[in-house]
């Protein structure tokens, strides 16, 4: 099916979408799911090792979780810089995107590309292209949680 | 034992994300996944449904982005308990501050140090 340019823009857009759906290779759902499960599981297991270490050092649970996130963010940001993260993500997909490593990658990757746009409006701004919305929704949800707890506890 | 449950639960949470992308033909993008998981985690945590998962799976529940939402929501609740109304505003970000600062500092540093491939 092709796009009929005599039709209104809305219909053209739908035709284009149907067309791209048709020719895009269908993802191999099962293989992708297994990759995501294994790699995501490994990252969480590694995280558990760090978590145990911080708990053993005497940090409370929430703080230990936060410090585990710090370590994983450092590793993911470093691997993104090296270009290795993308190589892993090609196979692992959500396995590296859904853990906190995906948050770090979503900050570094667009920022790296924006270096020639300057250190302020390039790198500084692009760090938050995806992280910005994540923080907006996360902080609003936390604020609402706190407000409801304050009113009805 | 906790390592095994961390692997299984963490892996399964990632599978949910992978299926969301694959079964919608990638109309659910990376940004939607990140935002959706953080928000879902915060809501589940507020309803008291996420804490049992953390007790069962440890890092398997804390490392996925739903865990980041959980830390935000639990921070807000803890903030209210210690500081009242101030905690509504400060608690969430306080609990997540280490992660956010790490992401900004390391992210900015590595984005400047490394050149993109190709």
Interface residues (C-beta under 8 A of the other chain):
Chain A: X21 X24 X27 X29 X32 X33 X35 X36 X37 X38 X39 X40 X41 X42 X43 X44 X45 X47 X48 X49 X50 X51 X52 X61 X62 X63 X65 X66 X67 X68 X69 X70 X72 X73 X74 X77 X78 X80 X81 X82 X83 X86 X93 X94 X95 X97 X98 X99 X100 X102 X103 X104 X106 X107 X108 X111 X112 X113 X115 X119 X123 X124 X127 X130 X131 X133 X134 X135 X137 X138 X139 X141 X142 X143 X144 X145 X146 X147 X148 X149 X150 X153
Chain B: X2 X3 X6 X7 X8 X9 X10 X11 X12 X13 X14 X15 X16 X17 X18 X19 X20 X21 X22 X23 X25 X26 X30 X31 X33 X34 X35 X37 X38 X39 X42 X43 X45 X46 X54 X57 X58 X59 X60 X62 X63 X64 X65 X67 X68 X69 X71 X72 X73 X74 X75 X76 X77 X78 X79 X80 X84 X85 X87 X88 X89 X91 X92 X93 X95 X96 X97 X98 X99 X100 X102 X103 X104 X106 X107 X108 X109 X110 X111 X112 X113 X114 X115 X116 X117
